[in-house]
Amino acid sequence: MKMNTKALALSIGIIWGLTIFLLTIWFLIMGYNGNLLANLGSIYLGYSVSWIGAFVGLIYGFVDGLIGGALLGFLYNKFAK
C-alpha cells in the first residue's frame, strides 16, 4: 500500500508547527522559565520564548515537519515495495 507523501508531510508540518506555537504561548501565559523551549533557538534561528518567537516557531516547525514528513513518506514508499 502506497502512502500519500504530500498528505503526510502537510499533517506532520501542521502538527509540529502548532505544537511549538502552542507550547510557546503556554510558557508565556503560565510564566514558565522556558529553558526547554529556549534551546530551540539554537536550532531555529530567530526563535525565542516570546510572542514573536511563537510565530517564528510556528513557521520553522511547519517547514521542519513538512520536510521530515515528506522524507518519512518517501522512505516508507521505497521500503514498502
DSSP file (Angstrom, degrees, kcal/mol; ACC not computed):
  #  RESIDUE AA STRUCTURE BP1 BP2  ACC     N-H-->O    O-->H-N    N-H-->O    O-->H-N    TCO  KAPPA ALPHA  PHI   PSI    X-CA   Y-CA   Z-CA
    1    1 A M              0   0    0      0, 0.0     2,-0.3     0, 0.0    79,-0.0   0.000 360.0 360.0 360.0 130.4    0.0    0.0    0.0
    2    2 A K        -     0   0    0     79,-0.0     2,-0.3     1,-0.0    75,-0.0  -0.678 360.0-135.7 -90.3 137.8    1.4    3.4   -1.0
    3    3 A M        -     0   0    0     -2,-0.3     2,-1.1    70,-0.3     3,-0.1  -0.700  20.5-116.6 -91.5 142.5    1.3    6.3    1.4
    4    4 A N     >  -     0   0    0     -2,-0.3     4,-2.2     1,-0.2     5,-0.2  -0.685  29.3-167.7 -78.3 102.4    0.3    9.8    0.3
    5    5 A T  H  > S+     0   0    0     -2,-1.1     4,-2.7     1,-0.2     5,-0.2   0.875  82.0  51.8 -63.8 -40.6    3.5   11.6    0.9
    6    6 A K  H  > S+     0   0    0      2,-0.2     4,-2.6     1,-0.2     5,-0.2   0.919 110.8  47.6 -64.2 -43.0    2.0   15.1    0.5
    7    7 A A  H  > S+     0   0    0      2,-0.2     4,-2.4     1,-0.2    -2,-0.2   0.910 113.6  47.6 -65.4 -41.5   -0.7   14.4    3.0
    8    8 A L  H  X S+     0   0    0     -4,-2.2     4,-2.6     2,-0.2     5,-0.3   0.929 112.3  49.5 -64.1 -44.9    1.7   13.0    5.5
    9    9 A A  H  X S+     0   0    0     -4,-2.7     4,-2.4    60,-0.2    60,-0.3   0.924 113.6  45.5 -61.6 -45.4    4.1   15.9    5.1
   10   10 A L  H  X S+     0   0    0     -4,-2.6     4,-2.6     2,-0.2     5,-0.2   0.909 113.0  50.9 -64.4 -41.7    1.4   18.5    5.5
   11   11 A S  H  X S+     0   0    0     -4,-2.4     4,-2.4    -5,-0.2    -2,-0.2   0.944 113.9  42.4 -62.0 -49.1   -0.1   16.7    8.5
   12   12 A I  H  X S+     0   0    0     -4,-2.6     4,-2.8     1,-0.2     5,-0.3   0.893 114.2  52.7 -66.7 -39.0    3.2   16.4   10.3
   13   13 A G  H  X S+     0   0    0     -4,-2.4     4,-2.4    52,-0.4    52,-0.2   0.923 111.9  44.8 -61.2 -45.2    4.1   20.0    9.4
   14   14 A I  H  X S+     0   0    0     -4,-2.6     4,-2.4     2,-0.2     5,-0.2   0.925 115.3  47.5 -65.4 -44.6    0.9   21.4   10.8
   15   15 A I  H  X S+     0   0    0     -4,-2.4     4,-2.1    -5,-0.2    -2,-0.2   0.931 115.4  43.9 -64.3 -45.7    1.1   19.3   13.9
   16   16 A W  H  X S+     0   0    0     -4,-2.8     4,-2.2     2,-0.2     5,-0.2   0.906 114.3  49.6 -69.2 -40.7    4.7   20.2   14.7
   17   17 A G  H  X S+     0   0    0     -4,-2.4     4,-2.3    44,-0.3    -2,-0.2   0.935 113.8  45.3 -61.7 -46.7    4.2   23.9   13.9
   18   18 A L  H  X S+     0   0    0     -4,-2.4     4,-3.1    -5,-0.2     5,-0.3   0.853 109.6  56.7 -66.1 -34.3    1.2   24.2   16.1
   19   19 A T  H  X S+     0   0    0     -4,-2.1     4,-2.4    -5,-0.2     5,-0.2   0.946 110.5  42.5 -62.4 -48.2    2.9   22.3   18.9
   20   20 A I  H  X S+     0   0    0     -4,-2.2     4,-2.2     2,-0.2    -2,-0.2   0.921 116.4  49.8 -63.9 -42.8    5.8   24.7   19.0
   21   21 A F  H  X S+     0   0    0     -4,-2.3     4,-2.3    -5,-0.2    -2,-0.2   0.949 114.4  42.6 -60.0 -51.4    3.4   27.7   18.7
   22   22 A L  H  X S+     0   0    0     -4,-3.1     4,-2.7     1,-0.2    -1,-0.2   0.869 113.2  52.0 -68.5 -37.1    1.0   26.5   21.5
   23   23 A L  H  X S+     0   0    0     -4,-2.4     4,-2.7    -5,-0.3    -1,-0.2   0.908 110.2  49.5 -64.4 -40.2    3.9   25.4   23.8
   24   24 A T  H  X S+     0   0    0     -4,-2.2     4,-2.1    -5,-0.2    -2,-0.2   0.936 112.9  46.2 -63.7 -45.7    5.5   28.8   23.5
   25   25 A I  H  X S+     0   0    0     -4,-2.3     4,-2.7     2,-0.2     5,-0.2   0.914 112.3  51.7 -61.4 -42.8    2.2   30.6   24.2
   26   26 A W  H  X S+     0   0    0     -4,-2.7     4,-2.7     1,-0.2     6,-0.2   0.928 109.5  49.0 -59.9 -46.5    1.6   28.3   27.2
   27   27 A F  H  X>S+     0   0    0     -4,-2.7     5,-1.3     1,-0.2     4,-1.1   0.883 112.9  48.6 -62.5 -38.1    5.0   29.0   28.6
   28   28 A L  H  <5S+     0   0    0     -4,-2.1    -2,-0.2    -5,-0.2    -1,-0.2   0.930 114.8  43.3 -67.6 -44.9    4.4   32.8   28.2
   29   29 A I  H  <5S+     0   0    0     -4,-2.7    -2,-0.2     1,-0.2    -1,-0.2   0.910 118.8  42.8 -68.2 -42.5    1.0   32.7   29.8
   30   30 A M  H  <5S-     0   0    0     -4,-2.7    -1,-0.2    -5,-0.2    -2,-0.2   0.613 107.1-124.6 -82.7 -12.2    1.9   30.4   32.7
   31   31 A G  T  <5 +     0   0    0     -4,-1.1    -3,-0.2    -5,-0.2    -4,-0.1   0.753  47.3 167.0  77.9  24.5    5.3   32.2   33.3
   32   32 A Y      < -     0   0    0     -5,-1.3    -1,-0.2    -6,-0.2    -2,-0.0  -0.324  47.0-116.0 -70.1 157.5    7.5   29.1   33.0
   33   33 A N        -     0   0    0      1,-0.1    -1,-0.1    -2,-0.0    -2,-0.0   0.903  34.4-148.5 -62.0 -44.3   11.2   29.6   32.7
   34   34 A G     >  +     0   0    0      3,-0.1     4,-2.9     4,-0.0     5,-0.2   0.702  46.8 142.0  85.6  20.1   11.3   28.1   29.2
   35   35 A N  H  > S+     0   0    0      2,-0.2     4,-1.3     1,-0.2    -1,-0.0   0.890  74.1  52.7 -61.0 -37.9   14.8   26.6   29.2
   36   36 A L  H  4 S+     0   0    0      1,-0.2     3,-0.4     2,-0.2     4,-0.3   0.948 116.5  37.4 -62.2 -49.2   13.5   23.6   27.2
   37   37 A L  H >4 S+     0   0    0      1,-0.2     3,-1.5     2,-0.2     4,-0.4   0.819 107.8  65.1 -73.9 -30.1   12.0   25.8   24.5
   38   38 A A  H >< S+     0   0    0     -4,-2.9     3,-1.5     1,-0.3     4,-0.3   0.814  91.8  65.1 -62.4 -28.5   14.8   28.3   24.6
   39   39 A N  G >< S+     0   0    0     -4,-1.3     3,-1.4    -3,-0.4     4,-0.4   0.742  86.9  70.1 -65.8 -21.8   17.1   25.5   23.4
   40   40 A L  G X> S+     0   0    0     -3,-1.5     4,-3.8    -4,-0.3     3,-1.2   0.754  82.8  73.6 -65.2 -22.1   15.1   25.5   20.1
   41   41 A G  G <4 S+     0   0    0     -3,-1.5     5,-0.3    -4,-0.4    -1,-0.3   0.749  89.7  57.5 -62.9 -23.6   16.7   28.9   19.5
   42   42 A S  G <4 S+     0   0    0     -3,-1.4    -1,-0.3    -4,-0.3    -2,-0.2   0.705 117.7  32.9 -78.7 -18.9   20.0   27.1   18.7
   43   43 A I  T <4 S+     0   0    0     -3,-1.2     2,-0.8    -4,-0.4    -2,-0.2   0.830 121.1  47.2 -98.6 -47.2   18.2   25.1   16.0
   44   44 A Y  S >< S-     0   0    0     -4,-3.8     3,-2.1     3,-0.1    -1,-0.3  -0.845  88.1-136.9-100.7 101.8   15.6   27.6   14.7
   45   45 A L  T 3  S+     0   0    0     -2,-0.8     3,-0.1     1,-0.3    -3,-0.1  -0.346  87.7  19.8 -61.2 131.7   17.4   30.9   14.2
   46   46 A G  T 3  S+     0   0    0      1,-0.3     2,-0.3    -5,-0.3    -1,-0.3   0.297  92.5 129.5  92.2  -8.6   15.4   33.8   15.5
   47   47 A Y    <   +     0   0    0     -3,-2.1    -1,-0.3    -6,-0.2     2,-0.3  -0.606  23.9 153.6 -81.6 138.8   13.2   31.7   17.8
   48   48 A S        -     0   0    0     -2,-0.3     2,-2.0     2,-0.2     9,-0.2  -0.956  57.9 -89.7-150.7 165.3   12.8   32.8   21.4
   49   49 A V  S    S+     0   0    0     -2,-0.3     2,-0.3     4,-0.1   -11,-0.1  -0.594  89.7 101.7 -80.9  84.5   10.2   32.3   24.1
   50   50 A S  S  > S-     0   0    0     -2,-2.0     4,-1.6     1,-0.1    -2,-0.2  -0.904  88.8 -93.4-152.8 175.0    8.3   35.4   23.2
   51   51 A W  H  > S+     0   0    0     -2,-0.3     4,-1.0     2,-0.2     5,-0.1   0.918 128.3  42.4 -66.5 -42.1    5.1   36.4   21.3
   52   52 A I  H  > S+     0   0    0      1,-0.2     4,-2.1     2,-0.2     3,-0.4   0.895 110.7  57.8 -68.8 -38.6    7.0   37.0   18.1
   53   53 A G  H  > S+     0   0    0      1,-0.2     4,-2.9     2,-0.2    -1,-0.2   0.810  98.0  61.5 -60.2 -30.5    9.1   33.8   18.8
   54   54 A A  H  X S+     0   0    0     -4,-1.6     4,-1.8     2,-0.2    -1,-0.2   0.907 107.9  42.7 -62.5 -41.2    5.8   31.8   18.8
   55   55 A F  H  X S+     0   0    0     -4,-1.0     4,-2.0    -3,-0.4    -2,-0.2   0.858 113.2  51.8 -74.5 -34.9    5.1   32.8   15.2
   56   56 A V  H  X S+     0   0    0     -4,-2.1     4,-2.7     2,-0.2     5,-0.2   0.925 111.4  48.3 -63.3 -43.6    8.7   32.2   14.2
   57   57 A G  H  X S+     0   0    0     -4,-2.9     4,-3.0     1,-0.2     5,-0.2   0.856 107.4  56.3 -63.9 -36.0    8.5   28.7   15.8
   58   58 A L  H  X S+     0   0    0     -4,-1.8     4,-2.1     2,-0.2    -1,-0.2   0.927 111.8  42.0 -60.5 -45.8    5.2   28.1   14.0
   59   59 A I  H  X S+     0   0    0     -4,-2.0     4,-2.5     2,-0.2     5,-0.2   0.949 117.9  44.9 -68.5 -49.3    6.9   28.8   10.6
   60   60 A Y  H  X S+     0   0    0     -4,-2.7     4,-2.9     1,-0.2     5,-0.2   0.913 114.1  50.3 -61.0 -42.7   10.0   26.8   11.4
   61   61 A G  H  X S+     0   0    0     -4,-3.0     4,-2.8    -5,-0.2   -44,-0.3   0.898 110.4  49.4 -63.1 -41.1    8.1   24.0   12.9
   62   62 A F  H  X S+     0   0    0     -4,-2.1     4,-2.6    -5,-0.2    -2,-0.2   0.945 114.7  43.6 -63.0 -47.9    5.8   23.8    9.9
   63   63 A V  H  X S+     0   0    0     -4,-2.5     4,-2.4     2,-0.2     5,-0.2   0.917 115.5  48.9 -64.5 -43.0    8.7   23.7    7.4
   64   64 A D  H  X S+     0   0    0     -4,-2.9     4,-2.5    -5,-0.2    -2,-0.2   0.923 114.8  44.4 -62.3 -46.0   10.7   21.3    9.6
   65   65 A G  H  X S+     0   0    0     -4,-2.8     4,-2.9   -52,-0.2   -52,-0.4   0.862 111.1  54.8 -66.8 -36.5    7.7   18.9    9.9
   66   66 A L  H  X S+     0   0    0     -4,-2.6     4,-2.2    -5,-0.2    -2,-0.2   0.935 112.5  42.0 -62.1 -47.4    6.9   19.3    6.2
   67   67 A I  H  X S+     0   0    0     -4,-2.4     4,-2.4     2,-0.2    -2,-0.2   0.932 117.1  47.5 -66.2 -46.0   10.4   18.2    5.2
   68   68 A G  H  X S+     0   0    0     -4,-2.5     4,-2.4    -5,-0.2    -2,-0.2   0.900 113.3  48.2 -62.7 -41.4   10.5   15.4    7.8
   69   69 A G  H  X S+     0   0    0     -4,-2.9     4,-2.7   -60,-0.3   -60,-0.2   0.885 111.4  49.8 -66.7 -39.7    7.1   14.1    6.8
   70   70 A A  H  X S+     0   0    0     -4,-2.2     4,-2.5    -5,-0.2    -2,-0.2   0.909 112.6  47.6 -65.1 -41.6    8.0   14.2    3.1
   71   71 A L  H  X S+     0   0    0     -4,-2.4     4,-2.6     2,-0.2     5,-0.2   0.915 112.5  49.2 -64.8 -42.8   11.2   12.3    3.9
   72   72 A L  H  X S+     0   0    0     -4,-2.4     4,-2.4     2,-0.2    -2,-0.2   0.926 113.4  46.1 -62.4 -45.8    9.3    9.8    6.0
   73   73 A G  H  X S+     0   0    0     -4,-2.7     4,-2.4     2,-0.2   -70,-0.3   0.897 112.8  50.5 -64.0 -41.2    6.6    9.2    3.4
   74   74 A F  H  X S+     0   0    0     -4,-2.5     4,-1.9     2,-0.2    -2,-0.2   0.938 112.9  45.3 -61.8 -48.1    9.2    8.9    0.6
   75   75 A L  H  X S+     0   0    0     -4,-2.6     4,-2.6     2,-0.2     5,-0.2   0.890 111.4  53.1 -65.2 -39.0   11.2    6.3    2.6
   76   76 A Y  H  X S+     0   0    0     -4,-2.4     4,-2.1    -5,-0.2    -1,-0.2   0.939 109.6  48.3 -59.9 -46.5    8.1    4.4    3.5
   77   77 A N  H  < S+     0   0    0     -4,-2.4     4,-0.3     1,-0.2    -1,-0.2   0.849 113.1  48.5 -64.7 -33.5    7.1    4.1   -0.1
   78   78 A K  H >< S+     0   0    0     -4,-1.9     3,-0.6     1,-0.2    -1,-0.2   0.910 117.7  39.2 -71.4 -42.4   10.5    3.0   -1.1
   79   79 A F  H 3< S+     0   0    0     -4,-2.6    -2,-0.2     1,-0.2    -1,-0.2   0.702 105.5  65.8 -83.1 -19.2   10.8    0.3    1.6
   80   80 A A  T 3<        0   0    0     -4,-2.1    -1,-0.2     1,-0.2    -2,-0.1   0.557 360.0 360.0 -80.6  -6.9    7.2   -0.9    1.4
   81   81 A K    <         0   0    0     -3,-0.6    -1,-0.2    -4,-0.3    -2,-0.1   0.499 360.0 360.0 -68.6 360.0    7.7   -2.3   -2.1
